[in-house]
């Protein structure tokens, strides 16, 4: 049996149990998966006491950065971006990695567009993972962050593309970017929606999936802009996690179509 759980707080809104239970059933795997509320500051204690009962954990806010304090093996990617969204046990050893970036790129590929100038809203663990993923893929990357203390950590994630860290402003003009990625908590970017031009040509990738639609996504669509929501990120980063814990290879596209139908009705 494969035993998994998503950790974070709040956690009741998470669709990860829907995703993984549907995946286990589709792949014919004996597995269980649950959501466990783990607030910031107690991850290490929870892991020490409870990790022996699980094979892997998915991590969501606010634990993606805190995870790096655990005494386990983290891959180079998670150490460079200072964020991990998955902990898994392999051959008796626990590892940490991030599938947020790879999942984001898989979801973004469905837009069939190329980008030259991306803006990431927010500067937390998901923002770091995405910044690292689009580094060199998109020539110019800007971060609109609420605190300057995260500037250095974000700059380490971007090694090839042009990087700029911007101070948050609710009236910031988004029109100069052809890709805007919202990684902030629900409601944090609402006021930015009031500053959109009459017609939007850029793509908005909003990693939030509940509550949905966000104010920003609604206004974006109203102005003829293309929007990708967070269920697509959840889908693809989850498939990347499954590849790390499932012994037999599987058809990613076939599984994605199956899981998408479950998530769309959840």
Order of alpha helices (4+ residues) and beta strands (2+ residues): beta-alpha-beta-alpha-beta-beta-alpha-beta-beta-alpha-beta-alpha-beta-alpha-beta-beta-beta-alpha-beta-alpha-alpha
